[in-house]
């Protein structure tokens, strides 16, 4: 069991070092870097997209990869933007054993920047998934109707 945790630690450390060398992250602020590259978490209820419900597409802050359509966003009352479905192929799911628990981290499939975590079985929506995402990891492109 200790070997597994050690291997995960090595994987996550090298994954984070790989991220820091990418051009996608050169224009991020220090606050954005802390979340997107260093896998931090913004405080709940502080993000600009938590109570944001315009029609459009949420994209990765670092590389502009389309991640979530606005019609998949819902209010989970958790303090972070919640989506029940990602755009197909837009995120990668990675086992996360930090903080002494098993979670599933989600990262952008293009730049590998940290987005947040995905949770299953909470029954908020028919999809039964909650992508809990840091607002600071996102930009929004409004639909032009």
C-alpha positions in Angstrom: 0.0 0.0 0.0 2.9 2.4 0.8 4.3 1.7 -2.6 1.1 2.8 -4.3 1.0 6.1 -2.4 4.7 6.6 -3.2 4.1 6.0 -6.9 1.1 8.3 -6.9 3.2 11.0 -5.2 5.9 10.6 -7.8 3.4 10.7 -10.6 1.6 13.8 -9.3 5.0 15.6 -8.6 6.3 15.0 -12.1 2.9 15.9 -13.6 3.0 19.2 -11.8 6.6 19.9 -12.9 5.6 19.1 -16.5 2.8 21.7 -16.3 5.0 24.4 -15.0 7.2 24.2 -18.2 4.3 24.7 -20.6 3.7 27.9 -22.5 0.0 27.7 -21.7 0.7 28.9 -18.2 3.2 31.8 -18.9 0.5 34.5 -18.7 -1.3 33.3 -15.6 -1.4 35.5 -12.5 0.2 34.0 -9.3 -3.3 33.4 -8.0 -4.3 31.5 -11.2 -1.1 29.5 -11.1 -1.7 28.4 -7.5 -5.0 26.8 -8.6 -4.4 25.7 -12.2 -0.7 24.6 -12.0 -0.3 23.8 -8.3 -3.7 22.2 -7.9 -5.1 24.6 -5.3 -8.7 25.4 -4.6 -10.3 28.8 -4.5 -12.5 29.6 -1.4 -16.1 28.6 -1.8 -18.6 31.3 -3.0 -15.8 33.6 -4.2 -15.6 32.6 -7.8 -17.0 34.8 -10.6 -18.8 31.9 -12.3 -20.5 30.4 -9.2 -23.8 32.3 -9.8 -23.3 32.8 -13.5 -26.1 31.5 -15.8 -25.6 33.1 -19.3 -25.8 30.9 -22.4 -22.5 29.9 -23.8 -19.4 27.8 -23.3 -17.0 27.6 -20.4 -13.4 27.2 -21.6 -10.1 26.6 -19.9 -8.5 29.8 -18.6 -5.0 28.6 -19.7 -5.6 27.2 -23.2 -9.2 28.1 -24.2 -10.1 24.5 -24.7 -14.0 24.2 -24.6 -14.9 22.3 -21.4 -18.6 22.7 -20.4 -21.8 24.0 -22.1 -23.9 26.4 -20.0 -26.9 24.1 -20.2 -25.1 21.5 -18.1 -24.4 24.0 -15.2 -26.5 23.7 -12.1 -26.6 25.1 -8.5 -25.3 22.4 -6.2 -25.0 24.9 -3.3 -21.4 23.8 -2.8 -19.9 27.3 -3.5 -18.2 26.4 -6.8 -19.6 26.2 -10.4 -21.1 22.7 -10.9 -21.7 20.9 -14.2 -23.2 17.5 -14.7 -21.5 16.8 -18.0 -18.3 17.9 -19.7 -17.9 18.4 -23.5 -16.8 15.0 -24.8 -13.0 14.6 -24.7 -12.4 17.9 -22.9 -11.4 16.7 -19.5 -9.1 13.9 -18.1 -10.1 12.2 -14.9 -7.2 11.3 -12.5 -7.3 9.4 -9.2 -6.5 11.8 -6.4 -5.5 10.4 -3.0 -4.5 13.8 -1.4 -6.0 14.9 1.9 -6.3 11.3 3.0 -9.3 10.4 0.8 -10.0 9.1 -2.6 -11.3 11.6 -5.1 -11.2 12.1 -8.8 -9.4 15.2 -10.1 -10.4 16.7 -13.4 -7.9 18.4 -15.6 -8.1 20.0 -19.1 -7.4 17.5 -21.8 -5.4 20.0 -23.8 -3.1 21.7 -21.3 -3.5 19.4 -18.2 -4.4 22.4 -16.0 -6.3 21.6 -12.8 -10.0 22.3 -13.0 -11.4 20.7 -9.8 -12.9 17.3 -9.0 -15.8 15.2 -10.1 -18.2 13.5 -7.7 -20.6 10.7 -8.4 -23.9 9.5 -6.9 -25.1 12.7 -5.3 -28.3 12.7 -7.3 -28.3 16.4 -8.1 -29.2 15.7 -11.7 -30.2 12.8 -13.9 -26.5 12.5 -15.0 -25.7 11.8 -11.3 -22.3 13.5 -11.6 -21.0 16.9 -10.3 -18.0 18.5 -11.8 -17.0 20.8 -9.1 -14.8 23.4 -10.8 -12.7 26.4 -9.7 -14.0 29.6 -11.4 -10.4 30.8 -11.7 -9.7 27.9 -14.0 -12.4 29.1 -16.4 -13.2 31.7 -19.0 -16.7 32.1 -20.5 -17.7 32.7 -24.2 -21.2 33.9 -24.5 -23.4 32.6 -27.3 -24.1 35.2 -30.0 -27.9 34.8 -30.6 
